[in-house]
Amino acid sequence: MLGLICKTGYRNTSAHGGRIYNHFSKKHAIPYNPIIHGLLKISPADYRNGKGQSRLGTLINTLEFSQDRTAYNELSGGISFYIKRYLELYPDEKEFICNQAELNADFLSK
């Protein structure tokens, strides 16, 4: 799992103070997988249009399928906490953040 996080560039972006809510990498996009992307409700056409490739929501949702859920629990818990804190100050930006990160709004309700 650490390889997936490093491969998609999130580790370096966050370690150097970058914004990760809208980070994506064309170079390190997760290849289309009918099983995983089907579970994420991402069609081949959606994938070709850039959805489900390497944004934060894709990473979190992919980690959710792992047998060892430690990485998923840590990342989703931390991201959820800080986005909720941010939205306390800027509630009108919820839709923007969710769209940029490819996060379902329900993710923040957990």
C-alpha positions in Angstrom: 0.0 0.0 0.0 2.9 2.4 0.8 4.0 1.8 -2.8 0.6 3.0 -4.1 0.8 6.1 -2.0 4.3 6.9 -3.1 3.7 6.0 -6.7 0.8 8.4 -7.0 2.9 11.3 -5.6 0.8 12.0 -2.5 3.6 11.4 -0.1 5.9 13.9 -1.8 3.2 16.5 -2.3 2.0 16.5 1.3 5.6 16.3 2.7 6.5 19.5 0.9 3.4 21.5 1.8 1.5 21.0 -1.4 -2.3 20.8 -1.7 -3.4 17.2 -1.9 -7.1 17.8 -2.2 -6.7 18.5 -5.9 -3.4 16.6 -6.6 -3.4 14.2 -9.5 -0.8 12.5 -11.6 -1.1 11.6 -15.3 2.2 9.8 -15.1 1.2 7.6 -12.1 -2.5 7.1 -13.0 -4.0 3.8 -11.7 -4.7 1.7 -14.7 -8.3 1.0 -15.4 -9.5 -2.2 -13.6 -13.0 -3.3 -14.4 -13.5 -4.8 -10.9 -12.1 -1.9 -8.8 -13.5 0.8 -11.0 -16.8 -1.0 -11.3 -17.1 -1.0 -7.5 -16.3 2.7 -7.5 -19.0 3.2 -10.2 -16.5 4.6 -12.7 -17.3 3.5 -16.3 -14.6 3.2 -19.0 -15.9 6.4 -20.4 -15.6 8.2 -17.1 -12.0 6.8 -16.7 -11.1 8.1 -20.2 -12.3 11.5 -19.1 -9.9 11.5 -16.2 -12.1 10.2 -13.4 -10.8 7.4 -11.1 -7.2 7.7 -12.1 -5.2 9.3 -9.4 -7.1 11.8 -7.3 -7.4 11.6 -3.5 -10.8 10.0 -3.6 -9.6 7.2 -5.9 -6.6 6.5 -3.6 -8.9 6.4 -0.5 -11.5 4.2 -2.1 -8.8 1.9 -3.5 -7.2 1.5 -0.1 -10.7 0.5 1.3 -10.5 -2.8 -0.7 -7.2 -3.8 1.0 -7.3 -6.7 3.5 -5.1 -4.6 5.9 -7.3 -1.5 6.4 -4.7 0.4 8.5 -3.7 2.7 5.6 -7.3 3.3 4.7 -8.3 4.0 8.3 -5.4 6.4 8.9 -5.8 8.3 5.6 -9.6 8.5 5.5 -9.8 9.5 9.1 -7.1 12.2 8.8 -8.5 13.6 5.5 -12.1 13.6 6.8 -11.0 15.4 10.0 -9.1 18.2 8.2 -11.7 18.7 5.5 -14.4 19.0 8.1 -12.3 21.5 10.0 -11.7 23.5 6.8 -15.4 23.4 6.0 -16.3 24.9 9.4 -14.5 28.0 8.1 -15.6 27.8 4.5 -18.9 25.8 4.3 -19.6 26.9 0.7 -16.6 25.1 -0.6 -17.8 21.6 0.2 -18.9 20.8 -3.4 -15.7 22.2 -4.8 -13.5 20.2 -2.5 -15.5 17.0 -3.1 -15.3 17.5 -6.8 -11.6 18.2 -6.9 -10.7 15.3 -4.7 -13.3 13.0 -6.3 -14.7 12.3 -2.9 -18.4 11.4 -2.4 -20.1 13.9 -0.1 -21.1 11.0 2.0 -17.5 10.4 2.8 -17.6 13.5 5.1 -20.7 12.2 6.9 -18.8 9.2 8.4 
